[in-house]
Amino acid sequence: MTFRIHALPLAPFQPLFALDDPALETLGARRMIADAPHSAPCRISLADADPGERLILLNHRHLDIPSSPYRSEGPIFVREAATEADPGPGVLPDMLSRRLLSARVYDGQGMMTDADVVEGRDLSARLDGWFRHPESVIIHLHTARRGCYMAAAGRA
C-alpha cells in the first residue's frame, strides 16, 4: 500500500495576498518574510520559502469533523508565490523529509487511532505501515517541536 501527501488548496488563501497588513491583523493573520532557509514551510506548495520570500502566517482548521473531539486548528505559512503541489503516490516532499514530525492517525469518524513522533527521513515506511490497517483513513503531519500542521497523508 502506498500513500499520497495532500497540500492545502490555493484558492481559499488567494484573497489574503491582496490585503494590507492592518486588514490581515483583523483576521488574526500576519505578513512575514522568511529570514532563514527551511524556517517557513508553505502548506500549499509543500516547499520551504526562500530567505526574503513573503508569506502569510495564519490560523487554519485542518481537522474539521464536527462530531470529532479531535477537531483541530493552528498556525500555517502560505507563500505569496505558492502554486499548488500535487506530489505523486509515494512521493515525500523535502519539507517533510527534513523535519522531526508528529504523526496523528485518524479513522473515518475523525477519531485518533494511533500517533507517534517520526524522523522525516523515516516517514514513508511509517505511512505505508499505518495504511496497512483498514481503519487508518488520514494521517495528519505536524512539526514535532512546535506542533504546527504541515500536511495530510491519505491512501494513494
N, C-alpha and C positions, 0 to 999 in steps of 0.2 A: 504494500500500500504506500502511496506517496502523498505528499501534501502540496498545498499551494498557499503562498503568502498573499494576503489581500491588503492593498493600500486603501486609504480613505479616498473617496471621490473628490475631484477638484471643485465641481460646480457649487456645492454649498458654501465654500470658502471664498470663491472669487469676489463676491461683493465687498468683502472685508478689505481687499487690497486698495480700493478706491477711497476708503475712509481716512480722514485725518486723525492725528493722534488723540485729540480730545474725544472724538466720536468713538474710537476704539476703546478708550478708557471707560466710557459709559457702558460698554458691553463687557467690561472686565478683561479686555484684551490689551496687548502691548505690542508695538512695533519694536523689533530688536535688530541688532546687527551681530552676525556671528563673529566672535572675536578670536576663535582658535579652531584649528582643524578638529573635526569629529566632536564638536561641542553642541551642535544643533541639528539633530536628525529630523528630517521632514517626513511626516506621516502620509503624504500624498505621493511624493517621488521615491520614497524609501531610500533616500540618499542623504548624507550629511551635507549641510550647507558649507560652502567655502568661506574662509575668513573674509569679512567685508560684505557678505551677502545679506540682503534684507529678508526678514522673516516676521511672521506674526505669531506671538505666543498667546494662546487662548485656552479656555476650558472646553472640553469635548466629552459628551456622554458616549462612551464606547460600548457599554453593555446596557441596552435599553429594553429589557424584557420586563414589563410592568409587574408580572407575578413573581419575579425573582428577587430574593433577598440580596442577591449579589449585584444588583444594578450598580453601575459604577461610572464615574467620570473623573477627569483630571486634566492636567496641562498637556498640551501638544504644541509642537512647532510646525508651521506651514511656510514653506519658502514662497516668496512672491513670484519667483520664476519657475515654480513647480509645474511639471507635467505629470499626469497620472502614470504611475508604474503598474505594470501587469506582468510580474515575474511568472515564468512558465512553471509547470509542475516540477517539484523538487529543487527549484532554484531558491537559494537563500541570499537575500541582498546583503552586501558588505556591511551596511549599518547595523544589521543584526549579528552577523558572524563575529564582529569585533568586540561585542559587549557581553558583560555578565547580565543574564536575563532572569526574570521571574516568569515562569510559565504557569498559566491557570487554565485547566481543562474543564470545559462545560458540556453538559448534556443538552438535549433539545429543549428542555424547560428552563435553561439558564441556571441550573444547579451545578456547583463545582464538584467534580468527581475526583480530581487529583490536582496537585500543584507541586512545583519544585523550582529550585534555582539551578540554572544550567549555563555553562560557558557557551557563548555563541558558536564557537567552532564545533561544539558537540550537539548543536540543536537539531540538525537534520535527522540524526539517528533517534533522538528522543521523540521528535514529532512522528516519525514512522512508527515507533513503538506505541505511542498513545493512540494513534489512529487504527491500530490493530484491534482495539476494543470498540465494539459497536456503539456503546453509549457515548463515546467521545465525538462530539459534533463540531465544536470550535475550540480553538486554543488561543487565548489572548496572551500576548507577549509584552512584558513591561521591563523597564530598566530595573535591575535588582536593587541598586543603591537608592535611587530617588523615587522609584515606583511609577514613573511616567509610562503611559500606554505607548507602545511602539507600532504594533500591527497585529492582525489576526491571521491564524492559520486554519485552513479547512482541508477537507479531503480533495485531492485533485480529480 
